[in-house]
Structure formats: structure tokens, C-alpha cells
């Protein structure tokens, strides 16, 4: 896909089509990486986005072992 570089104030910018923004769930900002000979744009993902769902799966899995050992025995409390 070819898009034009446009003037934005004293700077330049890229106009990304709405369909692409929606498909990749880009709202306010993106991660920009300079690669060897090209620029890579990636949507910024929320790092804890699926934690609630994953914790529920983990709790309900009988084969899941505890990830944090119990440091205190009940008689020490």
C-alpha cells in the first residue's frame, strides 16, 4: 500500500486509513522501530490485557501447580 507524506504544521506525517487503524486496534499511539532500511510501526498492546481471563483458566485447571510457594506455615501465623 502506498500512502503520501503530508505536511502537519512544521513537521511531516502519515495518514493511515481508518480501516487499518481499526483492524490493528490503533487508537492514540504506535511503537516505531527503525530497522535496517525501513521503519516498522506496531500497535501498542496493553501488557495486562488478558490477565483476568488467564488467571481464571489457571485457577480452574486441576493440573496447574502453584507458581508462588507458600512461605508461611499456618502455625507460624
Backbone torsions as a table, in degrees:
resi	resn	phi	psi	omega
1	UNK	NA	137.6	179.6
2	UNK	-109.7	128.4	174.6
3	UNK	-129.3	151.8	-176.3
4	UNK	-89.6	149.6	171.5
5	UNK	-83.9	129.1	-176.5
6	UNK	-117.7	158.7	177.9
7	UNK	-82.1	129.9	177.0
8	UNK	-130.4	96.3	-174.7
9	UNK	63.6	-127.5	177.7
10	UNK	-90.7	2.3	-177.1
11	UNK	-111.8	-173.1	175.3
12	UNK	-123.9	155.7	-178.7
13	UNK	-148.7	173.3	177.3
14	UNK	-119.5	135.1	176.4
15	UNK	-99.1	113.9	-178.2
16	UNK	-98.5	128.8	-178.8
17	UNK	-57.4	145.1	-178.6
18	UNK	-56.7	-39.0	-178.7
19	UNK	-61.2	-37.1	178.7
20	UNK	-71.1	-42.5	178.4
21	UNK	-59.5	-42.2	179.8
22	UNK	-69.4	-43.1	-178.2
23	UNK	-61.0	-39.5	-177.5
24	UNK	-98.4	8.2	178.1
25	UNK	52.8	46.9	177.0
26	UNK	-92.0	124.2	-179.2
27	UNK	-113.5	-70.6	-172.9
28	UNK	-108.6	-34.1	-176.0
29	UNK	-148.5	162.8	178.1
30	UNK	-131.6	162.2	173.4
31	UNK	-91.5	127.3	-179.2
32	UNK	-112.0	125.5	177.5
33	UNK	-122.6	133.9	175.8
34	UNK	-91.6	117.3	-179.5
35	UNK	-105.9	-179.7	-180.0
36	UNK	-72.5	93.5	176.3
37	UNK	93.8	0.2	178.6
38	UNK	-154.3	167.8	178.6
39	UNK	-112.1	135.8	179.5
40	UNK	-114.5	127.0	176.0
41	UNK	-110.2	133.3	178.3
42	UNK	-133.4	143.2	175.0
43	UNK	-66.0	147.2	176.9
44	UNK	-87.6	120.7	-179.4
45	UNK	-95.0	147.3	176.2
46	UNK	-76.0	119.8	-173.3
47	UNK	-62.4	-26.8	-177.9
48	UNK	-108.2	21.5	-172.7
49	UNK	-56.1	-42.8	-175.2
50	UNK	-106.7	14.2	-175.2
51	UNK	-60.6	-44.5	-177.3
52	UNK	-59.2	-46.6	179.6
53	UNK	-62.6	-43.5	-178.4
54	UNK	-68.3	-38.3	177.4
55	UNK	-64.3	-40.0	178.4
56	UNK	-63.1	-40.8	177.6
57	UNK	-62.9	-41.5	-177.2
58	UNK	-65.7	-42.9	-179.3
59	UNK	-64.7	-37.6	-177.1
60	UNK	-83.1	-5.9	-178.8
61	UNK	-89.2	112.3	-178.0
62	UNK	-66.2	-19.9	179.9
63	UNK	-88.8	-5.6	-178.1
64	UNK	-77.1	125.1	178.3
65	UNK	-91.7	159.2	179.5
66	UNK	-65.2	133.0	179.8
67	UNK	-86.1	-24.7	179.4
68	UNK	-114.0	116.9	-178.6
69	UNK	-67.8	153.9	178.3
70	UNK	-83.5	107.4	-175.5
71	UNK	-78.9	-24.6	-175.3
72	UNK	-110.2	127.5	173.2
73	UNK	-77.7	152.1	-176.3
74	UNK	-60.0	-32.8	-178.2
75	UNK	-73.9	-15.7	178.2
76	UNK	-80.8	-19.5	-178.3
77	UNK	-78.3	NA	NA
